[in-house]
Amino acid sequence: MKELERILVATDFSQASKDALRMAALMAKAFHSEIILIHVIPEITGLKIDRTKIRRIFAEKLREMEIDLKKKEASSVESIIRFGIPFERIIEYSNELGWGDTVLEASTKAGTDAGTVLFGRGIGIHEKQKILGIPIEPEKEIVLTVTNADKTDRVLDEITRAIDLCKPGMGIAFVVPVEKVVGVSHGVCETPQ
């Protein structure tokens, strides 16, 4: 069975958050997962706050939670504090956890100029799993990169190395020839007559 690498737990320090964290700790132990705690401090228009002082207060609360989790044999715990609208910052951070940025960095390191990350859903043979009897529908990051043919092998090799693509369940990469590209500002762009 494929393991869950990371479990993101949003907390507002309420009893419901503590209950969710207890469940996450059980899952982390079963799947050998890292727990990432995130707390978002809402910003209220017109209210001036000392961000440093507020961050310090909540960082201490998160540290206490980390210590408690480590006592419960959680393998790894990380804490994140953000400011803003809670649901927006939580979604934003969860999107940062994917492999898309790693793939883009690898492809630019190998010589491409840019890339695009799209989000999708799907399931592969290594992803048929359930948690507490509930099927998980895996989300995917789809990375598109256009490059010259002479750089293709180098880009593909770098992506394969960067995310260990040969390991089961890590994804798939393929090359599709592109006959024409329009709109690349740094390349040659011919305007139709």
C-alpha positions, 0 to 999 in steps of 0.5 A: 500500500502506498503511504501518505507522506504528509498530513496537513492539519489546520488548527485554531486550538479548539477542541474540534482541532484537537480531535482532528489532530488526535486522528491525524496522529493515529494516521501518521503512526499507521502510515509513517507520515509527517504531520504538518500543523498550520495555524492561520492568524486572521488579519482584521481590516483596521486593526493594528497588531504586532505580527512578531508578538502574535507569531511568537504566542502562536508558535509557542502553542504549536511547539506544545502540540509538537511535543505532545505529538512526538510523545505519541510517536509521530515520526516528524512534525512541522509547524507553519504560521500564516497571516490572512484569510484562513481557508485561502492560506490553508489551500495555498499551503497545501498546493505548495506541498506537491511536486510541481515546483520540484519538477519545474525547478528540475526542468529549468535546471536542465535548460527549459525556460518555463513551465505550467502546473495544472491540477487534476484528479485521477487514480493509478494502480499504486493509489487504491487506498482508503483511510478509515474505510473512506476511499481517497481520490488522489489529486494530481499536479500536471506539469507541462513544459515545452522545450527544444528537441535537443534538450528533451533527454536532458530535461527528462533525465533531470525530472526523473532524478529530482522526484525519483520518477522510477519509484512506483506511484511517483508519477509518469513523464512522457514526450510529445512532439509539438509542431508549432508554438505561438506566443512564446515571447522570448522565442521567434514569433511569426505573425500570420499574414 
